[in-house]
Amino acid sequence: MSTLYTILVVVHVLCWIGALALINPISSTIRKGASHAVAAALLTGLIIVGLGEMADLRDYNHYKIATKLLVALAATVVAFVGQRAKEPNPFGRIGFGLVAANILIAITW
């Protein structure tokens, strides 16, 4: 079970890195695939927490998890809406900020 947990953590981190790479804050564009990377990171994060709680692998700070969940939900909505909007739009910078904030919360909290 811990091997599956580790694999999911790696996939989760790669999804956030991919989302960060696919959103360009300078030109405020969201490339194709960024919304799917953010949605995959959200889904793998939910699975990681569920698996960690179920198998008693980790003791989670639920305030941190709730904060990351809200930021990930907002980033997912912004990525999907921003990908469909005409270029340039403010959603690129907002999405990049939300993804970066989620990564910073994970690292620093």
Phi, psi and omega per residue, in radians:
M1 nan -0.604 3.140
S2 -1.236 -0.481 3.076
T3 -1.164 -0.774 3.084
L4 -1.078 -0.717 3.106
Y5 -1.056 -0.786 3.137
T6 -1.125 -0.730 3.113
I7 -1.089 -0.741 3.129
L8 -1.157 -0.631 3.086
V9 -1.122 -0.726 3.113
V10 -1.115 -0.766 3.117
V11 -1.110 -0.705 3.128
H12 -1.067 -0.825 3.135
V13 -1.124 -0.733 3.119
L14 -1.122 -0.623 3.085
C15 -1.126 -0.736 3.119
W16 -1.169 -0.696 3.108
I17 -1.132 -0.722 3.098
G18 -1.095 -0.718 3.109
A19 -1.125 -0.709 3.122
L20 -1.115 -0.646 -3.131
A21 -1.302 -0.485 -3.073
L22 -1.556 -0.123 3.096
I23 -1.876 2.125 -3.109
N24 -1.794 1.883 -3.104
P25 -1.307 -0.370 -3.102
I26 -1.257 -0.878 3.119
S27 -1.595 -0.023 3.116
S28 0.994 0.837 3.107
T29 -2.068 2.559 3.058
I30 -2.011 1.948 -3.104
R31 -1.311 2.798 3.101
K32 -1.078 2.369 -3.134
G33 1.812 -0.368 -3.131
A34 -1.155 -0.709 -3.141
S35 -1.147 -0.631 3.110
H36 -1.258 -0.598 3.097
A37 -1.164 -0.718 3.119
V38 -1.180 -0.731 3.121
A39 -1.134 -0.673 3.102
A40 -1.173 -0.647 3.085
A41 -1.147 -0.693 3.082
L42 -1.086 -0.821 -3.122
L43 -1.139 -0.780 3.128
T44 -1.165 -0.569 3.072
G45 -1.113 -0.743 3.086
L46 -1.102 -0.727 3.128
I47 -1.157 -0.710 3.133
I48 -1.052 -0.823 -3.124
V49 -1.165 -0.742 3.109
G50 -1.090 -0.751 3.125
L51 -1.192 -0.712 3.123
G52 -1.126 -0.679 3.097
E53 -1.262 -0.717 -3.089
M54 -1.159 -0.765 -3.086
A55 -1.589 0.034 -3.120
D56 0.980 0.733 3.138
L57 -1.474 -0.534 -3.086
R58 -2.425 2.761 2.988
D59 -1.914 1.863 -3.000
Y60 -1.548 2.583 2.935
N61 -1.506 1.857 -3.004
H62 -1.246 -0.410 3.027
Y63 -1.165 -0.724 3.110
K64 -1.133 -0.764 -3.135
I65 -1.108 -0.732 3.117
A66 -1.123 -0.720 3.115
T67 -1.117 -0.801 3.127
K68 -1.121 -0.622 3.120
L69 -1.131 -0.777 3.129
L70 -1.128 -0.722 3.116
V71 -1.164 -0.697 3.129
A72 -1.169 -0.690 3.071
L73 -1.098 -0.765 3.107
A74 -1.110 -0.733 3.122
A75 -1.121 -0.652 3.124
T76 -1.144 -0.801 3.124
V77 -1.099 -0.799 -3.138
V78 -1.092 -0.699 -3.130
A79 -1.145 -0.763 3.140
F80 -1.206 -0.720 3.131
V81 -1.233 -0.741 -3.111
G82 -1.181 -0.491 3.123
Q83 -1.236 -0.501 -3.123
R84 -1.568 -0.277 -3.091
A85 -1.336 2.784 3.111
K86 -1.228 2.619 -3.129
E87 -1.555 2.602 -0.319
P88 -1.357 2.665 3.125
N89 -2.438 2.821 -3.109
P90 -1.329 -0.134 -3.071
F91 -1.178 -0.463 3.121
G92 -1.115 -0.807 3.132
R93 -1.219 -0.691 3.117
I94 -1.117 -0.788 3.134
G95 -1.100 -0.741 3.105
F96 -1.089 -0.735 3.120
G97 -1.119 -0.700 3.130
L98 -1.192 -0.718 3.106
V99 -1.138 -0.775 3.114
A100 -1.125 -0.660 3.106
A101 -1.116 -0.699 3.132
N102 -1.132 -0.695 3.110
I103 -1.161 -0.750 3.132
L104 -1.133 -0.659 3.084
I105 -1.100 -0.736 -3.136
A106 -1.115 -0.656 -3.071
I107 -1.401 -0.760 -2.960
T108 -1.600 -0.412 -3.055
W109 -1.486 nan nan
